Amino acid sequence: MIAVRLRFFASLREKLGEGEALSMPEGSTVAAAREALLARGGVHAEALARGRAVRCALNQKMAAESAALADGDELAFFPPVTGG
């Protein structure tokens, strides 16, 4: 198992809190981590639903959901940034 530190930003932080630790099997991806959170149901399933626009950063760099996770990684979820 690997330990990944999750962080949530903007509206996701308001719903899910600042962050938490997540244990995942070795070889897991960003997509697998998101699925694990969705499987919790409730507010996690609502905030991270597949139909919602959610960006991911792995160790402070934008990441695709296919990116592999390693022990000690920081995985951040946040909504797309808009401005005006």
C-alpha angles and dihedrals in degrees: 000000000000128000118227124187111223124206128186126201139195114347091358090059090053090055103034106025130243097304149296143207121267127194115212134173116264112270093035122147135215087260091055091052091051090049091051089054092046090052089062088070123201119067093353092056091047097046097043099034115150092245092058122090105245126165125207132209124191114203089345095307125105109261138192118233088249091065114119120240125224132194111282096019122147114226117191128192122197140155119256111277117244128184141175 
